[in-house]
Amino acid sequence: MEVYGLNLWAAMGSGMEPGFVAALSVQLPPGCRWRVAHDPDAWWTGERMLLAGILNDQRGLIWGLADRKKRGAPPKLIGPSTLAKDATRKLAAIVMSRDELLEALSRPRKEVDDG
C-alpha cells in the first residue's frame, strides 16, 4: 500500500493464498518496509551500498594520510551487518600444483539445467 497506493486486504479480504502473497512480495521494491521488517540489511539498496562504499573509502583515506601517532583506531565501516562480518573473515587458501590445477580444469563438466 505504501508504494502503489493499493490496499489488498480491503480489495480481496483475508482469503489470499500464500502463493499469491509470495508472488506479490517478490515484486516489491528493494528497501520497502516489509522487507526491512524481516531483514534489516534489506534497507541497503544498490545506491546506498555505493554511497557507503565511497564514504568508507574517503574515511579510510583520510585516516591513512593522518599522522600515525595521532590518528587512533581505524574508522568503522558503514554498511549492512554482513559487510562488517565479511571484512574480517579470513579464507583458507587452496594450494595445488600446476599439474593438479590442469587436471581439475580438464575434467569433463556436466550441463546444468537452468530451469
N, C-alpha and C positions, 0 to 999 in steps of 0.2 A: 504494500500500500504506500509505503514511503516513497518508492521510486516511481511507480507507474500510476498512483492515484486510484488503485483498484482494490476493493475490499472483497476478497474471495469468500470469506466466511459469510458475508451478507448475500452474495450472489449465489453460492452453491450450498450453503448450510454446512453442517458438520459432517456430511456424508462423503467427504473426499477420500479417495483411495490413496494408500501410501505411494503407489507408483506414480500417480498424478502429482502428488506433492513433491516427490523426488524429481520428476521431470521439470517442474517449475523452479525448484531450488537450484538446479544446475544453471538455469538461465539468469539468475540474479547477478548483478554486477559485483566485482571484487570490492571488498571493504564495506559491504552492506551490513546493517545491524544484525541480521540473522546469522550471517557467517561469523561475525566478530563475537557474537554471544556464545558460539560453540567453540571457536578457536581464536584467541586474542591476536595471534600472529596474522590472521586474515586481514587485519587493518593495513598491513604493509603491502600496498599495491606496487606495481612496477615503477610508477613515477615516484612514490615515496621511497622505495628502495634506492633508486638512482640518486635522489636528492640526499638521502642519508649517506650514501657512499661518497658523494662529493664532499659533504660536511666532514665525514670521518677522515678522508684524505687530507683536507685542509688542516684539521686539528692535529693530525699526525705530523704533517709537515712543519707546522708552527712549533710543535713540541720538539721535533727533531732538530730544528735550527736553533733552539734556545741553548743557553749556556748549560752544560752538563751538570754543573754544581748547583744550579738554581732551578732546574726545570721540574723536579719532583717525579711523581709516578706518571706513566703514560695515560692519555685520556681514555675513558671508557667508550666502547663502540656504541653508536646509536643504531638501532635496528631491531628486528624481531629476536626473540629469545633463542631461536635456533641458530642465528648468526653468531651470537656470543658463544654458544656451545661449540659450534664447528670451528671457530677461530682458534681454540685451544686444543682441539683434538689432534693427536698425532697418529698417523697411519704407518703401520709397519711396511717397509719396502719388500717387494718380492724380488729376490735375487735369483737370476738364472744366467746360464752361459749363453753365448751366441747360438750354439747348436740347439740348446733347449728351446730358445725362442723361435728359431726357424722351424723346428719340429712342431711346436704348438701352432704356429701360423699355417703350416702345411696340412694340418688335419682337415678332413672333409667336414663341411658345415651343413647343417640342416636348414631347410627353408622354414620360415616362421609364418604361420597363418596370422595375418593382421586383422582378421575378423571381417 
